[in-house]
Amino acid sequence: MFDTLTGRLARTLKNLRGQGRLSEDNIKDALREVRVALLEADVALPVVRDFIEHVRARAVGQEVMQSLSPGQMLIKTVQEELTALMGERCEDLALNVAPPAVILMAGLQGAGKTTTAAKLARWLQERKKKSVLLVSADIYRPAAIEQLRVLAAETGARFFPGSTDQDPVQIAQAAIQHARTQFADVVIVDSAGRLHVDDAMMDEIKRLHQAVQPVETLFVVDSMTGQDAVHSAAAFNAALPLTGVILTKADGDARGGAALSVRHLTGKPVKFLGVGEKTTALEAFHPDRIASRILGMGDVMGLIEEAEQNLDKQKMENIAAKLKKGKGFDLTDFRDQLRQIRSMGGVGSLMNKLPGMGQVPEAVKNQMNNQDTRRQEAIINSMTPEERRKPGILNGSRKRRIAAGSGAEVQDVNRLLKQFEQMQRMMKQMSQGGMAKMLRAFKGRLPV
């Protein structure tokens, strides 16, 4: 997400290097480029106008801090204004009510409401330690109820069954009553997708809202639809008292215009981003972190939280203990690292959160994003235990056998061994205090 905008802004703001002061002249061209970058990212025109004026008013004539260049000073201003544009802070769900707290999911057809309902259930269970009941009030889409049942089983959430011959309001009310008897903390009601021009369907969801009295009414919308996402959010907000927005398919949206426009034009906060197909692929929306990502400064806090949530701590401790005892990092450990990376969304997800990625050439990013960790794991699995412990013994004939056994080429085996050597060196540095040095280097880093 925001790849296009990040690259454009990084090139634009570099041009201010060497200036001693921010003036109308030396930021005019920069702000013109920022305007074009935002419009190319499909940010709504009124939002772009207000944003540029706020940045200009703050930046012109501002003395440059001794520790910052003018480019860095303007980035600081742009970052603060981007954060303000998207809502200043992460808006939490209002769950401080007598249980069960009811969350109503609303949105257009095909936006991904059912999958997002399951993702939210998983997020609430893992991050908030809530017991969650899922119920489908979609009696129109074939297999919608069955889809949610399957997803509920996958996430470990409870599921309340309904049928297509029932009224959606009756299904939801029965589910809430069931949640009370089972002491569930949260009930997530998945409503039918609808077009906002469909009066009958809009009347139904109004009736559903009035009957269940949700503490949260979340509008789920496909971020890849750009300004249409904002317009549909505004239309739904006119019919329903929305409390927030969830943007789905954010991982496939290189522009990010919807995320930058929704709050400003609807007054409703973006609360979550859907960043993949798996039920784990849901992120709380932190405006300050998103602003940092847009400007190429990464999201180290998000990376740390994801690591804490997904990494196998026991395996990490085992590797650390091995390194501490002077035992080397071997290919079995490397295979475990590959699995850990996949559990965190893959290489691409990690790259988006690392500082300075805006400066990495697109060709390099694509190459890293397209690395097949499963193929690499298959290569390691084709080795004998001794070969994994002692990669130095891998000669030509062994490499050919491993390549044939994993369906790879010898070049793939050589490439894996080279990556392993790099990881081995890095792990050695970390065991000698190198990680602290790496974190100090990241601290406060700006991309120009």
C-alpha positions as a Markdown table, in Angstrom:
| # | Residue | x | y | z |
|---|---|---|---|---|
| 1 | Met | 0.0 | 0.0 | 0.0 |
| 2 | Phe | 1.1 | 3.6 | -0.8 |
| 3 | Asp | 4.1 | 2.3 | -2.9 |
| 4 | Thr | 3.4 | 4.9 | -5.7 |
| 5 | Leu | 3.0 | 7.8 | -3.2 |
| 6 | Thr | 6.1 | 6.7 | -1.2 |
| 7 | Gly | 8.4 | 6.6 | -4.2 |
| 8 | Arg | 7.1 | 9.9 | -5.6 |
| 9 | Leu | 7.4 | 11.8 | -2.3 |
| 10 | Ala | 10.9 | 10.4 | -1.6 |
| 11 | Arg | 12.2 | 11.8 | -5.0 |
| 12 | Thr | 10.4 | 15.1 | -4.5 |
| 13 | Leu | 11.7 | 15.9 | -1.1 |
| 14 | Lys | 15.3 | 15.0 | -1.8 |
| 15 | Asn | 15.5 | 18.1 | -4.0 |
| 16 | Leu | 15.4 | 20.3 | -0.9 |
| 17 | Arg | 18.8 | 19.1 | 0.2 |
| 18 | Gly | 21.4 | 21.9 | 0.7 |
| 19 | Gln | 18.9 | 24.7 | 1.4 |
| 20 | Gly | 19.4 | 26.5 | 4.7 |
| 21 | Arg | 15.8 | 27.7 | 5.2 |
| 22 | Leu | 12.3 | 26.7 | 4.0 |
| 23 | Ser | 10.9 | 29.6 | 1.9 |
| 24 | Glu | 8.0 | 30.1 | -0.5 |
| 25 | Asp | 10.4 | 29.7 | -3.5 |
| 26 | Asn | 12.2 | 26.5 | -2.5 |
| 27 | Ile | 9.1 | 24.6 | -1.4 |
| 28 | Lys | 6.8 | 25.8 | -4.2 |
| 29 | Asp | 8.0 | 23.1 | -6.6 |
| 30 | Ala | 8.1 | 20.5 | -3.8 |
| 31 | Leu | 4.5 | 21.1 | -2.9 |
| 32 | Arg | 3.4 | 21.1 | -6.5 |
| 33 | Glu | 5.0 | 17.6 | -6.8 |
| 34 | Val | 3.4 | 16.5 | -3.5 |
| 35 | Arg | 0.0 | 17.7 | -4.9 |
| 36 | Val | 0.5 | 15.6 | -8.1 |
| 37 | Ala | 1.6 | 12.6 | -6.0 |
| 38 | Leu | -1.5 | 12.8 | -3.9 |
| 39 | Leu | -3.8 | 13.2 | -6.9 |
| 40 | Glu | -2.1 | 10.2 | -8.6 |
| 41 | Ala | -2.7 | 8.2 | -5.4 |
| 42 | Asp | -6.5 | 8.9 | -6.0 |
| 43 | Val | -6.8 | 11.2 | -3.0 |
| 44 | Ala | -10.0 | 13.3 | -3.3 |
| 45 | Leu | -9.3 | 16.8 | -4.6 |
| 46 | Pro | -10.8 | 18.7 | -1.6 |
| 47 | Val | -8.6 | 16.7 | 0.7 |
| 48 | Val | -5.5 | 17.5 | -1.4 |
| 49 | Arg | -6.2 | 21.2 | -1.4 |
| 50 | Asp | -6.7 | 21.4 | 2.3 |
| 51 | Phe | -3.6 | 19.3 | 3.0 |
| 52 | Ile | -1.3 | 21.4 | 0.7 |
| 53 | Glu | -2.5 | 24.6 | 2.3 |
| 54 | His | -1.9 | 23.3 | 5.8 |
| 55 | Val | 1.6 | 22.2 | 4.9 |
| 56 | Arg | 2.4 | 25.5 | 3.2 |
| 57 | Ala | 1.1 | 27.5 | 6.1 |
| 58 | Arg | 3.3 | 25.6 | 8.6 |
| 59 | Ala | 6.4 | 25.2 | 6.4 |
| 60 | Val | 7.1 | 28.6 | 4.8 |
| 61 | Gly | 9.6 | 30.6 | 6.8 |
| 62 | Gln | 10.1 | 27.9 | 9.3 |
| 63 | Glu | 13.7 | 27.8 | 10.7 |
| 64 | Val | 15.4 | 24.5 | 10.0 |
| 65 | Met | 16.4 | 22.7 | 13.2 |
| 66 | Gln | 20.2 | 22.3 | 13.6 |
| 67 | Ser | 19.9 | 18.5 | 13.4 |
| 68 | Leu | 17.6 | 18.5 | 10.3 |
| 69 | Ser | 18.0 | 19.4 | 6.6 |
| 70 | Pro | 15.2 | 21.5 | 5.0 |
| 71 | Gly | 14.1 | 18.3 | 3.2 |
| 72 | Gln | 13.8 | 16.5 | 6.6 |
| 73 | Met | 12.0 | 19.5 | 8.1 |
| 74 | Leu | 9.4 | 19.5 | 5.4 |
| 75 | Ile | 9.0 | 15.7 | 5.8 |
| 76 | Lys | 8.4 | 16.2 | 9.5 |
| 77 | Thr | 5.7 | 18.8 | 8.7 |
| 78 | Val | 4.2 | 16.5 | 6.0 |
| 79 | Gln | 4.2 | 13.5 | 8.4 |
| 80 | Glu | 2.4 | 15.5 | 11.1 |
| 81 | Glu | -0.2 | 16.8 | 8.6 |
| 82 | Leu | -0.7 | 13.3 | 7.1 |
| 83 | Thr | -1.3 | 12.0 | 10.7 |
| 84 | Ala | -3.8 | 14.7 | 11.4 |
| 85 | Leu | -5.5 | 14.0 | 8.0 |
| 86 | Met | -6.0 | 10.4 | 8.9 |
| 87 | Gly | -7.2 | 11.0 | 12.5 |
| 88 | Glu | -4.2 | 11.6 | 14.8 |
| 89 | Arg | -4.5 | 8.4 | 16.7 |
| 90 | Cys | -5.7 | 4.8 | 16.5 |
| 91 | Glu | -9.5 | 4.7 | 17.3 |
| 92 | Asp | -10.2 | 1.6 | 19.4 |
| 93 | Leu | -13.5 | -0.3 | 19.4 |
| 94 | Ala | -16.0 | 0.8 | 22.0 |
| 95 | Leu | -16.3 | -2.5 | 23.9 |
| 96 | Asn | -16.7 | -1.1 | 27.5 |
| 97 | Val | -20.4 | -2.0 | 27.7 |
| 98 | Ala | -22.3 | -4.7 | 29.4 |
| 99 | Pro | -21.7 | -7.9 | 27.4 |
| 100 | Pro | -22.4 | -8.9 | 24.8 |
| 101 | Ala | -21.1 | -5.9 | 22.8 |
| 102 | Val | -22.7 | -6.0 | 19.3 |
| 103 | Ile | -20.7 | -5.1 | 16.2 |
| 104 | Leu | -22.6 | -4.7 | 13.0 |
| 105 | Met | -20.8 | -5.2 | 9.7 |
| 106 | Ala | -22.2 | -3.2 | 6.8 |
| 107 | Gly | -21.0 | -2.6 | 3.2 |
| 108 | Leu | -21.3 | -3.1 | -0.5 |
| 109 | Gln | -21.5 | -6.5 | -2.3 |
| 110 | Gly | -18.1 | -8.0 | -2.8 |
| 111 | Ala | -16.3 | -5.8 | -0.3 |
| 112 | Gly | -15.2 | -8.8 | 1.8 |
| 113 | Lys | -17.5 | -8.4 | 4.8 |
| 114 | Thr | -17.8 | -12.1 | 5.7 |
| 115 | Thr | -14.0 | -12.7 | 5.7 |
| 116 | Thr | -13.5 | -9.4 | 7.5 |
| 117 | Ala | -16.0 | -10.4 | 10.2 |
| 118 | Ala | -13.9 | -13.6 | 10.8 |
| 119 | Lys | -10.6 | -11.6 | 10.8 |
| 120 | Leu | -12.1 | -9.2 | 13.4 |
| 121 | Ala | -13.2 | -12.2 | 15.5 |
| 122 | Arg | -9.7 | -13.5 | 15.5 |
| 123 | Trp | -8.2 | -10.1 | 16.3 |
| 124 | Leu | -10.6 | -9.6 | 19.3 |
| 125 | Gln | -9.8 | -13.1 | 20.6 |
| 126 | Glu | -6.0 | -12.8 | 20.2 |
| 127 | Arg | -5.4 | -9.1 | 21.0 |
| 128 | Lys | -8.3 | -8.3 | 23.4 |
| 129 | Lys | -8.8 | -11.8 | 24.9 |
| 130 | Lys | -12.6 | -11.6 | 24.2 |
| 131 | Ser | -14.9 | -14.5 | 23.5 |
| 132 | Val | -16.7 | -13.9 | 20.2 |
| 133 | Leu | -19.9 | -15.2 | 18.6 |
| 134 | Leu | -20.3 | -14.8 | 14.8 |
| 135 | Val | -23.7 | -14.8 | 13.2 |
| 136 | Ser | -24.7 | -14.3 | 9.5 |
| 137 | Ala | -27.8 | -12.2 | 8.7 |
| 138 | Asp | -27.1 | -12.6 | 5.0 |
| 139 | Ile | -30.1 | -14.7 | 3.7 |
| 140 | Tyr | -29.6 | -13.7 | 0.1 |
| 141 | Arg | -26.1 | -14.8 | -1.0 |
| 142 | Pro | -25.8 | -18.5 | -1.6 |
| 143 | Ala | -23.6 | -20.3 | 1.0 |
| 144 | Ala | -23.0 | -17.0 | 3.0 |
| 145 | Ile | -24.0 | -18.7 | 6.2 |
| 146 | Glu | -21.9 | -21.7 | 5.5 |
| 147 | Gln | -18.9 | -19.6 | 4.6 |
| 148 | Leu | -19.1 | -17.8 | 8.0 |
| 149 | Arg | -19.5 | -21.1 | 9.8 |
| 150 | Val | -16.3 | -22.5 | 8.2 |
| 151 | Leu | -14.4 | -19.3 | 9.0 |
| 152 | Ala | -15.6 | -19.3 | 12.6 |
| 153 | Ala | -14.2 | -22.8 | 13.0 |
| 154 | Glu | -10.9 | -21.7 | 11.5 |
| 155 | Thr | -10.6 | -18.8 | 13.9 |
| 156 | Gly | -11.9 | -20.6 | 17.0 |
| 157 | Ala | -14.9 | -18.2 | 17.4 |
| 158 | Arg | -18.3 | -19.5 | 18.3 |
| 159 | Phe | -21.0 | -19.6 | 15.6 |
| 160 | Phe | -24.7 | -19.1 | 15.7 |
| 161 | Pro | -26.6 | -20.9 | 12.9 |
| 162 | Gly | -29.3 | -19.3 | 10.9 |
| 163 | Ser | -31.2 | -20.2 | 7.8 |
| 164 | Thr | -32.3 | -18.5 | 4.6 |
| 165 | Asp | -36.0 | -18.8 | 5.4 |
| 166 | Gln | -35.6 | -16.6 | 8.5 |
| 167 | Asp | -35.8 | -12.9 | 8.9 |
| 168 | Pro | -32.4 | -11.3 | 9.3 |
| 169 | Val | -33.6 | -9.3 | 12.4 |
| 170 | Gln | -34.9 | -12.5 | 14.1 |
| 171 | Ile | -31.5 | -14.3 | 13.4 |
| 172 | Ala | -29.5 | -11.4 | 14.9 |
| 173 | Gln | -31.8 | -11.1 | 18.0 |
| 174 | Ala | -31.7 | -14.9 | 18.6 |
| 175 | Ala | -27.9 | -14.8 | 18.4 |
| 176 | Ile | -27.6 | -12.0 | 20.9 |
| 177 | Gln | -29.9 | -13.8 | 23.3 |
| 178 | His | -27.8 | -17.0 | 22.9 |
| 179 | Ala | -24.6 | -15.0 | 23.5 |
| 180 | Arg | -26.1 | -13.8 | 26.8 |
| 181 | Thr | -26.7 | -17.3 | 28.0 |
| 182 | Gln | -23.2 | -18.5 | 26.9 |
| 183 | Phe | -21.5 | -15.4 | 28.4 |
| 184 | Ala | -19.9 | -14.3 | 25.1 |
| 185 | Asp | -18.2 | -10.9 | 25.2 |
| 186 | Val | -18.8 | -9.8 | 21.6 |
| 187 | Val | -21.4 | -10.6 | 18.9 |
| 188 | Ile | -20.4 | -9.8 | 15.3 |
| 189 | Val | -23.3 | -9.6 | 13.0 |
| 190 | Asp | -22.4 | -10.1 | 9.3 |
| 191 | Ser | -25.1 | -8.4 | 7.2 |
| 192 | Ala | -25.9 | -8.9 | 3.6 |
| 193 | Gly | -24.0 | -6.9 | 1.0 |
| 194 | Arg | -26.1 | -4.3 | -0.7 |
| 195 | Leu | -25.9 | -1.4 | -3.2 |
| 196 | His | -26.5 | 1.9 | -1.5 |
| 197 | Val | -29.0 | 2.8 | -4.2 |
| 198 | Asp | -31.1 | -0.3 | -3.2 |
| 199 | Asp | -33.8 | 1.3 | -1.0 |
| 200 | Ala | -35.3 | -2.0 | 0.1 |
| 201 | Met | -31.9 | -3.4 | 1.3 |
| 202 | Met | -31.0 | -0.1 | 3.0 |
| 203 | Asp | -34.3 | -0.2 | 4.8 |
| 204 | Glu | -33.5 | -3.7 | 6.0 |
| 205 | Ile | -30.1 | -2.8 | 7.5 |
| 206 | Lys | -31.7 | 0.3 | 9.2 |
| 207 | Arg | -34.2 | -2.1 | 10.7 |
| 208 | Leu | -31.4 | -4.5 | 11.7 |
| 209 | His | -29.4 | -1.7 | 13.3 |
| 210 | Gln | -32.4 | -0.4 | 15.3 |
| 211 | Ala | -33.2 | -4.0 | 16.5 |
| 212 | Val | -29.6 | -4.9 | 17.7 |
| 213 | Gln | -28.4 | -1.5 | 18.9 |
| 214 | Pro | -24.7 | -2.1 | 18.0 |
| 215 | Val | -21.9 | -0.4 | 19.9 |
| 216 | Glu | -20.0 | -0.4 | 16.6 |
| 217 | Thr | -21.3 | -0.1 | 13.1 |
| 218 | Leu | -18.4 | -0.7 | 10.8 |
| 219 | Phe | -18.5 | 0.0 | 7.1 |
| 220 | Val | -16.4 | -2.5 | 5.1 |
| 221 | Val | -15.1 | -1.3 | 1.8 |
| 222 | Asp | -12.6 | -2.3 | -0.9 |
| 223 | Ser | -9.7 | 0.2 | -0.7 |
| 224 | Met | -8.8 | -0.6 | -4.4 |
| 225 | Thr | -12.0 | 1.3 | -5.5 |
| 226 | Gly | -10.3 | 4.6 | -4.5 |
| 227 | Gln | -12.6 | 7.6 | -4.4 |
| 228 | Asp | -15.7 | 5.3 | -4.9 |
| 229 | Ala | -14.9 | 3.8 | -1.5 |
| 230 | Val | -15.1 | 7.3 | 0.0 |
| 231 | His | -18.4 | 8.1 | -1.8 |
| 232 | Ser | -20.0 | 4.8 | -0.8 |
| 233 | Ala | -18.9 | 5.4 | 2.9 |
| 234 | Ala | -20.5 | 8.8 | 2.8 |
| 235 | Ala | -23.7 | 7.4 | 1.4 |
| 236 | Phe | -23.9 | 4.6 | 4.0 |
| 237 | Asn | -23.1 | 7.2 | 6.7 |
| 238 | Ala | -26.1 | 9.2 | 5.7 |
| 239 | Ala | -28.3 | 6.1 | 6.2 |
| 240 | Leu | -26.6 | 4.6 | 9.2 |
| 241 | Pro | -24.8 | 6.0 | 12.2 |
| 242 | Leu | -21.4 | 4.5 | 11.3 |
| 243 | Thr | -18.7 | 4.4 | 13.9 |
| 244 | Gly | -15.8 | 3.5 | 11.7 |
| 245 | Val | -14.5 | 2.1 | 8.4 |
| 246 | Ile | -12.5 | -1.1 | 7.6 |
| 247 | Leu | -10.5 | -0.9 | 4.3 |
| 248 | Thr | -10.1 | -4.4 | 2.8 |
| 249 | Lys | -7.5 | -5.5 | 0.1 |
| 250 | Ala | -5.1 | -2.8 | 1.3 |
| 251 | Asp | -2.2 | -5.1 | 0.4 |
| 252 | Gly | -3.2 | -4.9 | -3.3 |
| 253 | Asp | -3.7 | -1.1 | -3.3 |
| 254 | Ala | -0.5 | 0.7 | -4.4 |
| 255 | Arg | -2.2 | 4.2 | -4.2 |
| 256 | Gly | -3.9 | 4.4 | -0.8 |
| 257 | Gly | -6.2 | 7.3 | -1.7 |
| 258 | Ala | -9.1 | 5.9 | 0.2 |
| 259 | Ala | -7.1 | 5.7 | 3.5 |
| 260 | Leu | -6.1 | 9.3 | 3.1 |
| 261 | Ser | -9.6 | 10.6 | 2.2 |
| 262 | Val | -12.1 | 8.7 | 4.3 |
| 263 | Arg | -11.7 | 10.5 | 7.6 |
| 264 | His | -11.6 | 14.0 | 6.1 |
| 265 | Leu | -14.7 | 13.5 | 3.9 |
| 266 | Thr | -16.9 | 11.4 | 6.2 |
| 267 | Gly | -15.7 | 12.3 | 9.7 |
| 268 | Lys | -15.5 | 8.5 | 10.4 |
| 269 | Pro | -12.2 | 7.0 | 11.4 |
| 270 | Val | -10.5 | 4.1 | 9.6 |
| 271 | Lys | -10.2 | 1.5 | 12.3 |
| 272 | Phe | -8.7 | -1.5 | 10.5 |
| 273 | Leu | -6.9 | -2.5 | 7.3 |
| 274 | Gly | -7.3 | -5.9 | 5.7 |
| 275 | Val | -3.8 | -6.8 | 4.4 |
| 276 | Gly | -4.3 | -10.3 | 3.0 |
| 277 | Glu | -6.6 | -13.2 | 2.5 |
| 278 | Lys | -5.8 | -15.1 | 5.7 |
| 279 | Thr | -7.8 | -14.6 | 8.9 |
| 280 | Thr | -4.7 | -13.2 | 10.6 |
| 281 | Ala | -4.3 | -10.5 | 8.0 |
| 282 | Leu | -6.0 | -7.6 | 9.8 |
| 283 | Glu | -4.2 | -4.6 | 11.2 |
| 284 | Ala | -5.4 | -1.8 | 13.5 |
| 285 | Phe | -5.1 | 1.5 | 11.7 |
| 286 | His | -2.5 | 3.8 | 13.4 |
| 287 | Pro | -2.4 | 7.1 | 11.5 |
| 288 | Asp | 1.1 | 8.0 | 12.8 |
| 289 | Arg | 2.5 | 4.7 | 11.7 |
| 290 | Ile | 0.8 | 4.8 | 8.3 |
| 291 | Ala | 2.2 | 8.4 | 7.8 |
| 292 | Ser | 5.7 | 7.0 | 8.6 |
| 293 | Arg | 5.2 | 4.2 | 6.1 |
| 294 | Ile | 4.1 | 6.6 | 3.4 |
| 295 | Leu | 7.3 | 8.7 | 3.9 |
| 296 | Gly | 9.5 | 5.7 | 3.8 |
| 297 | Met | 10.3 | 5.7 | 7.5 |
| 298 | Gly | 8.8 | 2.3 | 8.1 |
| 299 | Asp | 6.7 | 1.1 | 11.0 |
| 300 | Val | 9.1 | -0.5 | 13.5 |
| 301 | Met | 6.4 | -0.5 | 16.2 |
| 302 | Gly | 4.1 | -2.4 | 14.0 |
| 303 | Leu | 6.9 | -4.9 | 13.1 |
| 304 | Ile | 7.6 | -5.5 | 16.8 |
| 305 | Glu | 3.9 | -6.1 | 17.6 |
| 306 | Glu | 3.6 | -8.5 | 14.7 |
| 307 | Ala | 6.7 | -10.3 | 15.8 |
| 308 | Glu | 5.4 | -10.6 | 19.3 |
| 309 | Gln | 2.1 | -12.0 | 18.0 |
| 310 | Asn | 3.4 | -14.4 | 15.4 |
| 311 | Leu | 6.9 | -15.6 | 16.2 |
| 312 | Asp | 7.5 | -18.9 | 17.9 |
| 313 | Lys | 9.3 | -17.5 | 21.0 |
| 314 | Gln | 10.6 | -21.0 | 22.0 |
| 315 | Lys | 12.3 | -21.5 | 18.7 |
| 316 | Met | 13.8 | -18.0 | 18.9 |
| 317 | Glu | 15.1 | -18.7 | 22.4 |
| 318 | Asn | 16.6 | -22.0 | 21.3 |
| 319 | Ile | 18.5 | -20.3 | 18.5 |
| 320 | Ala | 19.7 | -17.5 | 20.9 |
| 321 | Ala | 20.9 | -20.2 | 23.4 |
| 322 | Lys | 22.8 | -22.0 | 20.6 |
| 323 | Leu | 24.5 | -18.8 | 19.6 |
| 324 | Lys | 25.3 | -17.9 | 23.2 |
| 325 | Lys | 27.0 | -21.3 | 23.6 |
| 326 | Gly | 29.1 | -20.7 | 20.5 |
| 327 | Lys | 27.2 | -23.2 | 18.4 |
| 328 | Gly | 26.6 | -22.0 | 14.8 |
| 329 | Phe | 23.4 | -21.0 | 13.1 |
| 330 | Asp | 22.7 | -24.0 | 10.7 |
| 331 | Leu | 20.3 | -24.7 | 7.9 |
| 332 | Thr | 17.6 | -26.2 | 10.2 |
| 333 | Asp | 17.6 | -22.9 | 12.0 |
| 334 | Phe | 17.4 | -21.0 | 8.7 |
| 335 | Arg | 14.4 | -23.2 | 7.7 |
| 336 | Asp | 12.7 | -22.2 | 11.0 |
| 337 | Gln | 13.3 | -18.5 | 10.1 |
| 338 | Leu | 11.7 | -18.9 | 6.7 |
| 339 | Arg | 8.6 | -20.4 | 8.4 |
| 340 | Gln | 8.6 | -17.5 | 10.9 |
| 341 | Ile | 8.7 | -14.9 | 8.0 |
| 342 | Arg | 5.7 | -16.6 | 6.3 |
| 343 | Ser | 3.8 | -16.4 | 9.6 |
| 344 | Met | 4.3 | -12.6 | 9.6 |
| 345 | Gly | 2.9 | -12.2 | 6.1 |
| 346 | Gly | 6.0 | -12.9 | 4.0 |
| 347 | Val | 8.9 | -10.8 | 2.9 |
| 348 | Gly | 6.8 | -8.1 | 1.3 |
| 349 | Ser | 4.9 | -7.4 | 4.5 |
| 350 | Leu | 8.1 | -7.1 | 6.4 |
| 351 | Met | 9.7 | -4.8 | 3.9 |
| 352 | Asn | 6.8 | -2.3 | 4.1 |
| 353 | Lys | 7.5 | -1.9 | 7.8 |
| 354 | Leu | 11.2 | -1.4 | 7.5 |
| 355 | Pro | 12.7 | 2.1 | 7.5 |
| 356 | Gly | 14.2 | 3.3 | 4.2 |
| 357 | Met | 12.3 | 0.9 | 1.9 |
| 358 | Gly | 11.0 | 3.9 | -0.1 |
| 359 | Gln | 14.5 | 4.3 | -1.5 |
| 360 | Val | 14.9 | 0.7 | -2.6 |
| 361 | Pro | 14.6 | 0.3 | -6.4 |
| 362 | Glu | 11.3 | -1.2 | -7.5 |
| 363 | Ala | 13.1 | -4.0 | -9.3 |
| 364 | Val | 14.9 | -5.1 | -6.1 |
| 365 | Lys | 11.6 | -4.9 | -4.2 |
| 366 | Asn | 9.9 | -7.1 | -6.7 |
| 367 | Gln | 12.7 | -9.6 | -6.7 |
| 368 | Met | 12.5 | -9.8 | -2.9 |
| 369 | Asn | 8.8 | -10.0 | -2.8 |
| 370 | Asn | 8.8 | -12.8 | -5.3 |
| 371 | Gln | 11.2 | -15.0 | -3.4 |
| 372 | Asp | 9.6 | -18.4 | -2.9 |
| 373 | Thr | 10.2 | -19.3 | 0.7 |
| 374 | Arg | 8.3 | -22.6 | 0.3 |
| 375 | Arg | 10.8 | -23.6 | -2.5 |
| 376 | Gln | 13.7 | -22.7 | -0.2 |
| 377 | Glu | 12.2 | -24.8 | 2.5 |
| 378 | Ala | 11.8 | -27.7 | 0.1 |
| 379 | Ile | 15.5 | -27.4 | -0.8 |
| 380 | Ile | 16.5 | -27.6 | 2.8 |
| 381 | Asn | 14.2 | -30.6 | 3.4 |
| 382 | Ser | 15.9 | -32.4 | 0.6 |
| 383 | Met | 19.2 | -32.3 | 2.5 |
| 384 | Thr | 20.3 | -34.9 | 5.0 |
| 385 | Pro | 20.6 | -33.9 | 8.7 |
| 386 | Glu | 24.3 | -33.8 | 8.4 |
| 387 | Glu | 24.2 | -31.5 | 5.4 |
| 388 | Arg | 22.0 | -29.1 | 7.3 |
| 389 | Arg | 24.4 | -29.0 | 10.2 |
| 390 | Lys | 27.5 | -28.8 | 7.9 |
| 391 | Pro | 26.7 | -26.9 | 4.7 |
| 392 | Gly | 30.4 | -26.8 | 3.9 |
| 393 | Ile | 30.3 | -30.5 | 2.7 |
| 394 | Leu | 27.8 | -29.7 | -0.1 |
| 395 | Asn | 29.8 | -30.4 | -3.3 |
| 396 | Gly | 28.5 | -30.5 | -6.8 |
| 397 | Ser | 27.1 | -34.0 | -6.7 |
| 398 | Arg | 25.3 | -33.3 | -3.5 |
| 399 | Lys | 23.8 | -30.1 | -4.8 |
| 400 | Arg | 22.5 | -31.9 | -7.9 |
| 401 | Arg | 20.9 | -34.5 | -5.8 |
| 402 | Ile | 19.2 | -31.9 | -3.5 |
| 403 | Ala | 18.0 | -29.9 | -6.6 |
| 404 | Ala | 16.5 | -33.0 | -8.1 |
| 405 | Gly | 14.8 | -34.0 | -4.9 |
| 406 | Ser | 13.2 | -30.5 | -4.4 |
| 407 | Gly | 12.2 | -29.8 | -8.0 |
| 408 | Ala | 14.7 | -27.0 | -8.2 |
| 409 | Glu | 17.8 | -26.1 | -10.1 |
| 410 | Val | 21.4 | -26.2 | -8.9 |
| 411 | Gln | 21.5 | -22.4 | -9.2 |
| 412 | Asp | 18.5 | -22.2 | -6.7 |
| 413 | Val | 20.5 | -24.3 | -4.2 |
| 414 | Asn | 23.6 | -22.0 | -4.6 |
| 415 | Arg | 21.3 | -18.9 | -4.2 |
| 416 | Leu | 19.9 | -20.4 | -1.0 |
| 417 | Leu | 23.3 | -21.1 | 0.4 |
| 418 | Lys | 24.4 | -17.6 | -0.3 |
| 419 | Gln | 21.4 | -16.2 | 1.5 |
| 420 | Phe | 22.1 | -18.6 | 4.4 |
| 421 | Glu | 25.7 | -17.3 | 4.7 |
| 422 | Gln | 24.4 | -13.7 | 4.9 |
| 423 | Met | 21.9 | -14.7 | 7.6 |
| 424 | Gln | 24.6 | -16.6 | 9.4 |
| 425 | Arg | 26.8 | -13.5 | 9.5 |
| 426 | Met | 23.9 | -11.4 | 10.7 |
| 427 | Met | 23.0 | -13.8 | 13.5 |
| 428 | Lys | 26.6 | -13.8 | 14.6 |
| 429 | Gln | 26.6 | -10.0 | 14.8 |
| 430 | Met | 23.4 | -10.0 | 16.7 |
| 431 | Ser | 24.9 | -12.5 | 19.2 |
| 432 | Gln | 27.8 | -10.0 | 19.7 |
| 433 | Gly | 25.5 | -7.0 | 20.4 |
| 434 | Gly | 24.9 | -6.1 | 16.8 |
| 435 | Met | 21.1 | -5.9 | 17.2 |
| 436 | Ala | 21.4 | -2.9 | 19.5 |
| 437 | Lys | 23.5 | -1.2 | 17.0 |
| 438 | Met | 21.0 | -1.9 | 14.2 |
| 439 | Leu | 18.1 | -0.5 | 16.3 |
| 440 | Arg | 20.1 | 2.6 | 17.2 |
| 441 | Ala | 20.7 | 3.1 | 13.5 |
| 442 | Phe | 17.0 | 2.9 | 12.8 |
| 443 | Lys | 16.0 | 5.3 | 15.6 |
| 444 | Gly | 14.8 | 8.6 | 14.2 |
| 445 | Arg | 15.9 | 7.8 | 10.7 |
| 446 | Leu | 14.5 | 10.0 | 7.9 |
| 447 | Pro | 14.7 | 9.1 | 4.2 |
| 448 | Val | 16.5 | 12.2 | 3.0 |
